[in-house]
Amino acid sequence: MTLIVEKFGGTSVGSVERINAVADHLMRKHADGEKLVVVVSAMSGETNRLIGLASDITDSPSPREMDVLLSTGEQVTIALLSMALQKRGNDARSYTGGQVSIKTDNVHSRARILNIDSVKIQDDLDKGRIVVVAGFQGVDESGNITTLGRGGSDTTAVAVAAALRADECRIYTDVDGIYTTDPRVVSGARRLDSITAEEMLELASLGAKVLQTRSVEFAGKYKVPLRVLSSFEEGPGTLITYEEEGSSMEAPLISGIAFQRDEAKLTIRGIPDHPGVAHQVLGPISETHVNVDVIIQNASEKGLTDLTFTVPRGDYDQCMDVLKGLVTKLGAQDVKGDDKIAKVSVVGVGMRSHSGVANTMFKTLSDNDINIQMISTSEIKVSVIIQEDQLELAVNALHDAFELDVK
């Protein structure tokens, strides 16, 4: 029998009616001979509701207790889905992250999966049960409940698929696959039949919301066959492939355009330039577990340099406080920031064998009077930082320039 891991997000299980629809779907798949492990998120809106309850109690809740609170959302869903499957005649079993067990490190709200004990799951599968696992959560070595961060259920699903050596991991969402960009921003965006794991990882890390970055990392590391499909309509979805470099002679120049609205930029100016200055600035930032993205250090002038970097907008105030505390310590002039910026990125494995992508991108933005503040590149992507209010103009212009519209 084929072993499949299927993951359903919050909108897919957002009501009793949707949970019943998922149960019907799973029973059909099981009748077709598939062994099934199902990973689910909290019902749509539940996580925000729980966060709201915490904020009504205190402005600074303990990270440990927040994880205890937020993990209850998935616990509700796994129980309800298991009940729905049992009503339909399958002896389904539900498991929290701790019951599986999914072991993580001890960083609350941003934990990373260390290993998964698949013995219980495999035993249930051998007995013909459909196994329902809570996404987004695990336990650390001390038994504390941890959560994996927003979108962590995708990571749970891929990690479980890797541990079980599943034949495929299917991520069901409210869209029917991976698009060249967000269809809500560009009406001509089209669904891709397939995309390489490398491209998907770049798109996910650069702002594409369909898959969580760590889930793609897991899939690539363990070569988990991964497919993105719609919970609401039939279709082939988008397959994430693991072809060796150079195997595709007709790789598209650009596969997609990603963007992030929630970016912020910080600059510490006039720092005495000497070996280790970047570490002196970014080291304290990393200790707060904030992910720094684009980094630029200006050329030294009169022995002084400026260091600019971007972070998620939600971390802006915290990072600004850290930098202000470094001004006197490092002998810097001052700190400046901007929390109204956005990042736009073009991604494609075809860049390896074609030149001129950056030039086309820069010319297109120039033609539309869009100023580039920062630039970051890799083998298969070019990213720019621009003002947030020009984001949609930039994405539409680039989508047209690289001929990504529906054909």
Beta strands, then each sheet from edge to edge (+ up, - down):
strand 1: 2-8
strand 2: 34-40
strand 3: 93-95
strand 4: 102-104
strand 5: 113-116
strand 6: 131-134
strand 7: 137-139
strand 8: 145-147
strand 9: 168-173
strand 10: 194-196
strand 11: 226-230
strand 12: 238-241
strand 13: 256-272
strand 14: 295-297
strand 15: 304-312
strand 16: 334-347
strand 17: 374-378
strand 18: 381-387
sheet 1: 3+ 6+ 2+ 1+ 9+ 11+ 12- 10-
sheet 2: 4+ 5-
sheet 3: 7+ 8-
sheet 4: 14+ 15- 13+ 16- 18+ 17-
end
